[in-house]
Amino acid sequence: MDETALLRTDDATWDEFVASAVSPSFLQATPWASVKRPNGWRSGRVAVPTPRGPVAAQILVRPLGPLPFGFGYAARGPIASFALDADALGAFTEALRADARRLGASYVRIDPELEDADGSIAAALRALGWQPAPAVQPARTRLLDLSLDEEAIWEGIHRKWRQSIRKGERDEMRVVPAGIERIGEFHRIHVATIQRVGLPMRSEASFRALYKAFAAADRAHLYFSEGSDGVATGTILLLGWGNRIVDLYGGTTPEGRQLRANYAIKWAAIKAAKAAGYTTYDLWGLPSDAVSDFKAGWGGREVDYVGAWDLVVDPLGRLAFEAAVRGRATWLRLRRGHGGGDSMSAT
């Protein structure tokens, strides 16, 4: 069996390929597909050989009932062990056109971690038939280089951030690793933080499934900051794959905000990630000026990716899928208006 056939069919081979990619993403690893499966997403993989090595993507497909009109999403794909260029994207696009119907997708969205300062990647995608699409994952983020020694990483942190970290040390704050047994506590702190800023919340069950799936590969990392009394003041959940770790979710208690626990816990997570062998720490998204300013204080560099793009394989199928999604959303709004239940996220 050739390499691309193995990538399509063998989970272990695929996960090794993701780990060796230039930009390894947990969203392309098989545990992510297992997390999304109970929500109605099925997964498939497209892989194509090129002179420089395979180009491939794990694609999650949300079907429209029994009809072959689903929406496909290759989160942070496609990927390769080399920097993708127009030729590699062309080979992948051709393979995707051939495989999309097999996967049951009338259109497919990608959002690769490709920087595009000169616009050449966007131009290549347009020429290949891709269309700009609404973002699902952050198009801007900040990356820390953990291959530097710890002193250099520390010196890259803003002076006021270092002062806040030292304050935590003076207040005898400690940061401890935790496992799935503390997911409920994590969720309570996280939800209280999310509610303060008005963002949508995920259920405790979804976090439990997420942690369990990635912990099985030793790639889920949960930490708590605690005061001298042992009471949690903050928490952070990170997921890794290959040499990259992503700072995804967290929160602080009211006491933790006063103690600046978010500084102490993030510095501890950065040091732990370096000790675990990760070389890139992804602060995951810059959605506002305030968030951007906070994350800029940790050093590293800001990156802008090429964004999200759709490839329409079956125009009528896409129209049918989107009409069904709109119809479902309307039905759910009416149902909630009559005391109905919660909606189900499509992503």
C-alpha positions in Angstrom: 0.0 0.0 0.0 1.5 3.4 -1.0 1.9 6.3 1.5 -1.1 8.3 0.4 -3.4 5.2 0.7 -2.1 4.7 4.2 -2.8 8.3 5.1 -6.4 7.9 4.0 -7.0 4.6 5.8 -4.6 4.2 8.8 -5.2 6.4 11.8 -1.7 5.9 13.3 0.0 6.8 10.0 -2.2 9.8 9.7 -1.5 11.1 13.2 2.3 10.7 12.7 1.9 12.7 9.4 0.1 15.5 11.2 2.7 15.6 13.9 5.5 16.0 11.3 3.7 18.7 9.4 5.2 22.2 9.1 2.1 23.5 11.1 0.8 20.5 13.1 -2.7 21.2 14.3 -4.7 19.3 16.9 -7.7 20.0 14.6 -6.2 17.7 12.0 -5.5 14.9 14.4 -7.9 11.9 14.7 -8.9 12.7 18.3 -10.6 15.9 17.0 -12.7 13.8 14.6 -13.7 11.5 17.4 -14.8 14.5 19.5 -17.0 15.8 16.6 -18.5 12.5 15.7 -21.3 12.4 18.3 -22.4 15.9 17.0 -23.2 14.4 13.6 -19.9 14.9 11.8 -18.3 12.1 9.9 -14.6 12.2 8.8 -12.6 11.3 5.8 -9.2 12.1 4.5 -7.9 13.4 1.1 -4.2 12.8 0.3 -2.3 13.3 -2.9 1.4 12.7 -3.7 3.6 15.5 -4.9 7.4 15.6 -5.8 8.0 17.1 -2.3 5.8 14.7 -0.4 2.1 14.2 0.3 -0.4 17.0 0.7 -3.4 16.0 2.7 -6.3 17.0 5.0 -8.7 15.4 7.4 -12.2 16.6 6.4 -15.2 16.6 8.7 -18.5 16.4 6.8 -21.9 17.5 8.2 -24.4 15.6 6.0 -27.9 16.8 5.0 -29.9 13.7 6.1 -29.4 10.8 3.7 -28.6 13.2 0.8 -25.0 13.7 -0.6 -25.2 17.5 0.0 -23.1 17.9 3.1 -20.7 20.7 4.2 -17.0 19.6 4.4 -14.5 21.4 6.7 -10.8 20.7 6.8 -9.9 22.7 9.9 -6.4 24.1 9.6 -5.9 22.0 6.5 -4.4 21.1 4.1 -1.1 20.2 5.6 2.3 18.9 4.5 5.8 18.4 5.8 6.9 21.4 3.6 5.6 24.9 3.1 2.6 24.7 0.8 2.9 26.6 -2.5 0.7 27.1 -5.6 1.7 23.7 -7.1 0.9 21.8 -3.9 -2.4 23.6 -3.5 -3.2 22.8 -7.1 -2.5 19.1 -6.6 -4.6 19.0 -3.4 -7.5 20.9 -5.1 -7.6 18.4 -8.0 -7.7 15.5 -5.6 -10.4 17.1 -3.5 -12.6 17.7 -6.5 -12.3 14.0 -7.3 -13.0 12.9 -3.7 -15.6 15.4 -2.4 -18.6 13.4 -3.6 -17.2 10.2 -2.1 -17.0 12.1 1.2 -20.6 13.4 0.7 -19.6 17.1 0.5 -21.1 19.6 -1.9 -18.5 22.2 -0.8 -15.5 22.2 1.4 -13.9 24.9 3.5 -10.2 25.1 4.4 -8.3 27.6 6.6 -4.6 26.5 6.4 -2.0 28.0 8.6 -0.3 29.7 5.7 1.1 33.2 6.0 0.5 35.3 2.9 2.2 38.6 3.2 2.5 39.2 -0.6 -1.0 37.8 -1.5 0.4 35.0 -3.7 -1.3 32.2 -1.7 -4.7 34.0 -2.0 -4.2 34.6 -5.7 -3.3 30.9 -6.2 -6.4 29.8 -4.4 -8.7 32.1 -6.4 -7.1 30.8 -9.6 -7.9 27.3 -8.5 -11.5 28.1 -8.0 -11.6 28.7 -4.2 -13.7 31.6 -2.8 -13.1 33.6 0.3 -15.4 32.3 3.1 -16.4 33.2 6.7 -13.8 32.4 9.3 -14.2 29.5 11.6 -10.8 29.5 13.3 -8.7 32.6 14.1 -7.0 34.1 11.1 -4.6 36.1 13.4 -2.7 34.7 16.3 0.6 35.1 18.2 3.3 32.4 18.4 6.0 32.0 21.0 9.2 30.2 20.1 9.8 27.7 22.8 13.1 26.5 21.2 14.7 29.5 22.9 16.2 29.0 26.3 13.9 29.9 29.2 15.9 33.1 30.0 15.4 34.4 26.5 11.7 33.6 26.7 11.5 35.4 30.0 13.3 38.5 28.6 10.8 38.6 25.7 7.9 39.1 28.2 6.9 42.7 28.9 8.2 44.1 32.1 4.8 44.6 33.6 3.8 41.1 32.8 6.9 39.9 34.6 6.0 42.0 37.6 2.6 40.3 37.7 4.1 36.9 37.6 6.4 37.8 40.5 3.5 39.1 42.4 1.9 35.6 42.2 5.1 34.2 43.6 5.2 36.6 46.5 1.5 35.8 47.2 2.5 32.1 47.4 0.4 31.2 44.5 1.2 27.8 43.0 0.3 26.2 39.7 -0.5 22.5 39.6 -1.2 20.0 36.8 -4.6 18.2 36.9 -6.5 15.5 35.1 -10.0 14.7 34.1 -11.2 14.5 37.7 -11.1 18.3 37.8 -12.9 19.1 34.6 -16.0 20.1 36.5 -14.0 22.6 38.5 -12.4 23.9 35.3 -15.7 24.3 33.6 -17.2 26.3 36.5 -14.3 28.8 36.4 -14.3 28.9 32.6 -18.0 29.5 32.3 -18.0 32.3 34.9 -15.2 34.0 32.9 -17.0 33.5 29.6 -20.3 34.9 31.0 -18.5 38.1 32.1 -17.5 38.8 28.5 -20.7 37.6 26.9 -19.2 34.7 24.8 -21.0 31.5 24.0 -20.4 28.6 26.4 -19.6 24.9 25.9 -21.1 22.2 28.1 -19.1 20.4 30.7 -19.7 17.2 28.8 -18.1 18.7 25.7 -14.9 19.6 27.6 -14.8 16.2 29.2 -15.0 14.5 25.8 -12.3 16.9 24.4 -9.9 16.3 27.3 -10.5 12.5 27.3 -9.8 12.2 23.5 -6.5 14.1 23.6 -5.4 12.8 27.0 -5.4 9.3 25.4 -2.6 10.6 23.2 -0.9 12.5 26.1 -1.7 15.8 24.4 -4.2 17.3 26.8 -2.7 19.6 29.5 -4.8 21.1 32.3 -3.5 23.4 35.0 -4.9 25.2 38.0 -3.5 28.1 40.0 -4.1 27.9 43.7 -3.7 30.3 46.6 -1.9 29.5 49.8 -5.2 28.1 51.1 -5.3 25.5 48.2 -8.4 27.1 46.6 -8.3 27.4 42.8 -7.9 30.9 41.5 -7.5 30.2 37.8 -7.3 27.4 35.2 -6.0 26.8 31.7 -6.5 24.0 29.2 -4.1 23.4 26.3 -4.0 20.9 23.5 -0.9 19.8 21.6 0.1 17.9 18.5 3.6 17.4 17.1 5.8 20.3 18.2 2.9 22.8 18.7 0.8 23.4 21.8 -2.3 25.6 21.7 -3.5 27.8 24.6 -7.3 27.2 24.1 -9.4 27.8 27.2 -9.1 29.2 30.7 -10.5 31.5 33.3 -9.9 33.1 36.6 -12.1 33.6 39.7 -12.7 37.1 41.2 -10.0 36.5 43.7 -7.7 35.2 40.9 -8.2 38.5 39.0 -7.1 40.4 42.0 -4.1 38.2 42.4 -3.3 38.3 38.6 -3.5 34.5 38.5 -3.8 34.6 34.7 -0.2 35.7 34.5 1.2 33.1 36.9 -0.7 30.3 35.3 0.2 31.2 31.7 3.9 31.5 32.6 3.8 28.1 34.3 2.0 26.6 31.2 4.7 28.1 28.9 7.5 26.5 31.0 5.7 23.2 31.2 5.2 23.1 27.5 8.8 23.8 26.8 9.8 21.0 29.3 7.4 18.6 27.5 9.3 19.2 24.2 6.9 21.6 22.4 8.7 24.2 20.4 5.8 26.5 19.4 3.2 28.0 21.8 0.1 29.2 20.0 -1.8 31.9 22.0 -4.8 31.2 19.7 -6.4 34.2 18.3 -6.5 38.0 18.6 -10.2 38.8 18.5 -10.0 42.3 20.0 -7.5 45.1 20.8 -7.6 44.2 24.5 -6.8 40.6 23.9 -4.1 41.5 21.4 -2.5 43.8 23.9 -2.5 41.1 26.6 -1.1 38.5 24.3 1.5 40.8 22.9 2.9 41.2 26.4 4.1 37.6 26.2 6.5 38.3 23.3 6.7 36.1 20.3 5.4 37.2 16.9 2.0 38.0 15.5 1.0 36.1 12.4 -1.8 36.5 9.8 -3.0 33.5 7.9 -4.6 33.4 4.5 -8.0 32.9 6.0 -10.9 30.6 5.1 -11.8 29.5 1.6 -14.6 27.4 0.1 -14.4 25.1 -2.9 -17.9 24.4 -4.4 -18.1 21.0 -6.0 -21.8 20.8 -6.4 -23.5 24.2 -6.6 -27.1 22.9 -6.3 -26.0 20.7 -3.4 -24.5 23.7 -1.6 -27.7 25.7 -2.1 -29.8 22.7 -0.7 -27.5 22.4 2.3 -27.5 26.1 3.2 -31.3 26.3 2.7 -31.8 23.4 5.1 -29.5 25.0 7.7 -31.4 28.3 7.5 -34.7 26.4 7.8 -33.5 24.5 10.8 -32.3 27.8 12.4 -35.7 29.3 11.9 -37.5 26.3 13.3 -35.3 26.3 16.4 -35.9 30.0 17.0 -39.7 29.4 16.7 -39.4 26.4 19.0 -37.4 28.4 21.6 -40.1 31.1 21.4 -42.6 28.4 22.4 -40.5 27.1 25.3 -38.4 24.6 23.2 -34.9 23.3 23.8 -31.4 24.3 22.8 -30.1 24.6 19.3 -27.3 22.4 18.0 -24.2 24.0 16.7 -23.3 23.2 13.1 -19.5 23.7 13.6 
